[in-house]
Every structure is written in C-alpha cells, then in structure tokens.
Amino acid sequence: MKELGAKGFSKDYWDVNYEDADDMDGIGNAKEHVGYIKYLFGMEYIDISSIIDLGFGLGHFFEALLDEFKPYKAHGIEPSEHAYNIVKKRDINKIPSTKFKLEKTDLVSWCERNKDKKKSFDLAVCTSVFQYLTDEELEYCLPILANRAKYLYLTVPTDKELDRQIEDLEFKDEYAIRRSRTKYQKMLKPHFTFI
C-alpha cells in the first residue's frame, strides 16, 4: 500500500530514499542553504531570532540553522515517526537559552491547530515538503503559513526537477505530486512576495 507523504513516511521510506543521505538537498548542502539565508537577510539587516522548520526530516538543515542564528525560539515539526525519533535522540540544539521544541505532527494538522494565531516566527523553512501535499492541503496551509511567519524559505522540486532526479540520480520519488514551477508560483502568489 502506498504511503501518504502528508502524514509522514515509515522507516522503509527513509532507509530506501535516504540511503545516500549526504547527497540529498538540505543534508549534504545544509551549510550552503544556511549561508544563503544568512547573507540574504544580513544584506537587508533583518534579524532572525525565531525559526520554525516545517518538516525537519533528518534534522541536518534545522541543526545548521540553529548553529548559525542561535534563535531565542525554535520549533520543528516532522510527521514521520522514524525521522522524528532519530532527531529527538540527537542533541541538535546546542544553545541552552533557546526555547526549543520538536513536535511529531504533519503540516496540515499543525496549520489546523494554529490557524487563528498571528505571526510568531521570523523565519519558516520548508524544504521538500510541498510535493507531498495535495492541492487542497496546500491551499489550506498557505494563508496560515503567511499569517504565522514573516519569511518563508521554500524549496520544492518541480516536475522538471523530478524528471532530472530520475535521469541524473536514478531516483524516482513515487510519492511526490508533480507540479510545474508556474503552478507553485500561482498558488504562492496570493500569500507571499517572492524574493
């Protein structure tokens, strides 16, 4: 039976799809992502003191963000029990003063619980999550995310990038929903300004 990515994946998914984790976006290049965010916000003198990772996976990118920004508040959500347990065992937050929380939940459920709250995070990061959500789930979550975070750092593979993964990496993500760049931009545009 095919798993539903929105609710997280089993250990088998992580073992197969993250067999060569060091080559994965957000793991092998976590420091580069963080450097990009640091310099982008630094050029505009924007302070990042609270962060939420909306699907932290194995936690490498989240850990690199925590190391760089040393936020006063950091929250991470992850629906996959296997990945959540791995990160929970690691001590990814090295700053004792950070108000730090990990939560085993999916993005839609988190949005449902937080739909009436106002902004509380300077930066939300969401890497390789949207492709596992239906159009309806995305349309539900996007206005809530825009209301909860000042800035959203988003990476999501488009249909063309998913094709390249098959050709270049011989990796087919059978759970990913294929969407064009244009479709993602159309869905995001009412809620976010692109930088």
MARVO-10501 format. One record per residue (C-alpha): y, z, x; residue number from 1. Coordinates in steps of 0.001 Angstrom, whole numbers, plus 500000, padded with zeros to 6 digits. Example, Ala and Ser with C-alpha at 12.3 -4.5 7.8 and 13.67 -1.06 7.14 Angstrom:
2
      y      z      x num
 495500 507800 512300   1
 498940 507140 513670   2
***
This chain:
195
      y      z      x num
 500000 500000 500000   1
 503417 499034 501344   2
 505767 501931 502066   3
 509277 502129 500673   4
 511721 502455 503555   5
 514404 504124 501478   6
 512173 507185 501187   7
 511043 507186 504810   8
 508003 505979 506691   9
 504691 507501 507732  10
 503586 508278 511279  11
 501738 504931 511392  12
 505004 503035 510859  13
 506677 504885 513746  14
 503667 504500 516036  15
 503442 500736 515454  16
 507101 499756 515155  17
 508405 502091 517863  18
 505587 501548 520329  19
 508144 500278 522864  20
 510967 502560 521717  21
 513028 502148 524886  22
 513667 498518 523889  23
 514912 499443 520405  24
 518562 499229 519389  25
 520049 502716 519264  26
 517477 504101 521708  27
 517495 502040 524889  28
 521193 501302 524467  29
 522362 504554 522827  30
 524855 505272 525621  31
 526374 501805 525242  32
 526843 502330 521496  33
 528470 505709 522136  34
 530689 504233 524848  35
 531873 501550 522449  36
 532713 504160 519787  37
 534425 506413 522344  38
 536701 503674 523660  39
 537413 502136 520264  40
 538608 505440 518820  41
 540190 506504 522108  42
 542429 503427 522140  43
 543763 504456 518728  44
 543970 508190 519595  45
 541562 509045 516795  46
 539859 512422 517121  47
 536184 512570 516190  48
 535301 516202 515570  49
 532740 515867 512766  50
 529799 513458 512646  51
 527017 512609 510235  52
 524075 510407 511206  53
 522695 508743 508081  54
 519115 508129 509186  55
 518792 509507 512714  56
 515264 508191 513328  57
 514022 509492 516681  58
 517447 511030 517360  59
 518446 509357 520621  60
 521704 507853 519348  61
 522595 511045 517470  62
 521948 513108 520599  63
 524152 510812 522701  64
 526956 511135 520112  65
 526679 514926 520198  66
 526782 514954 524012  67
 529883 512750 524111  68
 532007 514055 521242  69
 530891 517708 521122  70
 531883 517916 517440  71
 532603 521169 515666  72
 530344 519917 512825  73
 527343 517601 512962  74
 524869 516740 510237  75
 521911 514408 510375  76
 519630 513108 507648  77
 516268 511395 508031  78
 513736 510668 505274  79
 510661 510098 507473  80
 508782 513340 507982  81
 507249 512182 511267  82
 510591 511252 512870  83
 512317 514304 511393  84
 509700 516644 512895  85
 509998 515032 516335  86
 513777 515517 516382  87
 513557 519016 514879  88
 511340 520087 517822  89
 513761 518654 520393  90
 516975 520531 521021  91
 519344 517574 520624  92
 522442 519729 520086  93
 523457 521350 523376  94
 526749 522854 522107  95
 526202 526337 520604  96
 529541 526271 518761  97
 528691 523091 516822  98
 527901 523743 513174  99
 524696 521703 513285 100
 522297 520750 510504 101
 519320 518429 510193 102
 518121 517555 506717 103
 514921 515763 505696 104
 516228 513534 502945 105
 516922 509903 502203 106
 520365 508316 501949 107
 520253 507772 498179 108
 519302 511404 497490 109
 521986 512644 499897 110
 524585 510485 498132 111
 523445 511772 494741 112
 523985 515380 495861 113
 527351 514564 497461 114
 528835 512064 495015 115
 531661 514327 493833 116
 532671 515684 497229 117
 535631 514406 499220 118
 535805 513361 502868 119
 534268 515836 505225 120
 533199 513752 508236 121
 535384 511902 510701 122
 532534 509571 511623 123
 529394 508478 509802 124
 526873 506441 511764 125
 524259 504367 510023 126
 522045 502284 512263 127
 519212 500128 510940 128
 519018 501807 507536 129
 520657 499448 505036 130
 517929 496823 505377 131
 515509 499261 503735 132
 517664 499862 500664 133
 517717 497673 497570 134
 520960 496031 496464 135
 521243 498604 493684 136
 520782 501506 496098 137
 523415 500099 498457 138
 525878 499501 495638 139
 525377 503102 494527 140
 525742 504593 498033 141
 528663 502602 499440 142
 531502 504140 497377 143
 530119 507615 498034 144
 529922 506958 501786 145
 533506 505652 501727 146
 534559 508842 499979 147
 532690 511151 502380 148
 533592 509681 505781 149
 536822 508449 507350 150
 534980 505907 509504 151
 531546 504278 509274 152
 529835 502855 512353 153
 527260 500492 510894 154
 524598 498336 512448 155
 522131 496426 510305 156
 520068 493350 511139 157
 520929 490277 509091 158
 518383 487675 508026 159
 519136 485641 511176 160
 518658 488674 513429 161
 515378 489500 511705 162
 514266 485918 512454 163
 515260 486371 516116 164
 513214 489572 516297 165
 510169 487574 515249 166
 510844 484772 517745 167
 512059 486795 520741 168
 510248 490115 520356 169
 507273 489060 518246 170
 508246 491872 515877 171
 508254 491324 512122 172
 509656 494183 510086 173
 507717 493768 506867 174
 509781 496484 505155 175
 513234 495036 505813 176
 515107 493398 502960 177
 516610 490151 504181 178
 520344 489677 503586 179
 522931 487435 505160 180
 525963 488697 507043 181
 528097 487296 504238 182
 526196 489312 501632 183
 526568 492564 503597 184
 530275 491920 504079 185
 530734 491186 500380 186
 529009 494471 499478 187
 531029 496491 502016 188
 534459 494929 501497 189
 535483 496858 498331 190
 534856 500154 500131 191
 535596 499695 503838 192
 538109 497964 506110 193
 536353 496061 508909 194
 537410 496758 512484 195
***
